[in-house]
Amino acid sequence: MLDGVARIDSARLMIRGSFLSDAERQALTAMARDGLAEHRIARRANAIVLLDKGWSCARVAGALLLDDDTVREWFQAYETGGLDALSRFGHEGSSCRLTLEQQAALQNWITGRLPRSTRTIGAWLEKNHGFNYSRPGLIALFASPGIRLPQASQDATRPQ
């Protein structure tokens, strides 16, 4: 493990290279080269290997088209949690906040009203149930088993 000073990379101090063991370097290199590994994980592994070669966070960030603070965060994650920490993204999602009754009410409202935007649906949810969903949250809600958006019929989409 590194001492507390070695974590900093900027005009102050740099992360010292050669901090990986041979086994760690091989595992990270294999992950970075693995065409089947999720791209985000492979990029993180690649960044750690480049830091180990003595590259600065700014240089790694420039090569990978990232912000240097992102590279520092990945390094800190690797230092504290190893390879597993590079595979976590901190946004695994959550369960639906609506009760089954609220989901049924929403489904009935959508079916009867046929709203044209997620914004309209979000406003209805906030007014009727006090939930303020973001647009991505609403999209995730529509992917849940209890909520279905009606498909537009061919006749409804034709100009009249």
Buried (B, 14 or more C-beta within 10 A) or exposed (E): EEEEEBBEBEEEEBBBEEBBEEEBBEBBBEBBEEEEBEEEBBBBBBBBBBBBEEBBBBBBBEEBEBEBEBBBEBBEBBBEEEBEBBBEEEEEEEEBEBEEEBBEBBBEBBEEEEBEEBEEBBEBBEEEBEBEBEEEBBEBBBEEEBBEEEEEEEEEEEEE
